[in-house]
Amino acid sequence: MRWIADTLIAFTLLIVGVAACDSDPEPLPVLNKRVEVEGQMQPQRIPEFTFINQDSQLVTRETFAGKAYVADFFFTSCPTICPIMTRNMLKIYRQFEEEERLLLLSHTIDPGRDSVGQLHRYAENIGVSSGKWHFVTGQKDSLYAIADDYFNVVVEDPTLPGGYDHSGRLVLIDTAGHIRAYCNGTNDEEVQQFIKDIQRLLHEMENSEPAGS
């Protein structure tokens, strides 16, 4: 009978080990392109930026110091993919509303029509806080240039509904300015996996915090 008991103990230890592995997932990869810095290949960071949000406040990379954030590109009059993207961003907003280490950042690609006032009305209509979710506008060239850094494509095309062709990616950025995950913001299944990726990054951040911090 002892071999049965030993087998049960070994099985129990295996299950505990698997559970421990599941509770401590591998870190997400760093997805940015790598560039040479002082003779070493390092991942690029999201570059410095200065935009203005729906409450007329400046939003820069310092706004996200010590925090992760989810970024996307949209416009308030978009008749195609943006309403679906906003719906999925709202899922993320609501799930992590009390999580101080995560913010959201939506860049308009139509700064001519999306004034600060228009962005303010848009945020009010969907019921979100500017302290958690920044809707930003700025110089058109700056908005379009930084879209590429977030793995998004933005092109003006007057033949399309709304006048723009743009990818609908939601992108997860860590505290170092590195892209750690992204998804198609119009695909519910991908967004659910993306939410799990956010949780993984927050877990990674928690484990990297110094003891007693």
C-alpha positions, 0 to 999 in steps of 0.5 A: 500500500505504501507505493500507492501513498507515494504515488498519491504524494507525487501526483499531488506535488505535480498538481501543486507544481503545475498550479504554481507555474500557472500562477506565475506566467512567463513575461510578455515579449518586448515587440519593438524593433531593436536598434543599436545603442552604444554598441548594443541592440536594444528595443526602441521606446515609444518616442516623446510626445506632447498632445492635449486631452479632452480637459485641455491638459497636456499629455506627455510620456511623463503622464504615464510614468510608472504606469502601463497603458493601452493605446489606440487611434480613432476619430469621433465621427468614424462610421466603421470600426471605431464604435467597435473599438471603443466598445472593446476599450470600454471593456478594458476601462471597466475591468481595470477602472480601479487599477491605478497602474493602468491608463488608456490613451486614444489618439484622434486621427481627425484633429481638424474636427476632433477639437478638445471640446468634441473629445470632451463631449465624446468622453462624457457620452461614454461615461469615462474619467479623464484621469483614467482615459485620455482622448488626445488631439494635436498636430496632425503630422505628430499624430500620424507619425507616432501611429507607426510607433504603435504598429498602427497605420493611418491614411487619409482616403476620401473615397472611404466612409469617414475619409480615413483608412486606419488599422484598429489595433489596441496596443499595450505599453509597459512602464519603459515605453515598450510594446508588450502586446497588441490585438485587433480591437474589433475582434472580441476573442482577440480582445479577451486574450489581450485583457489576459495579456494586460493581467500578465503585465500587471503581474510582472510589474507587481513582481518587479516592485522592490519589497516594501514599495 
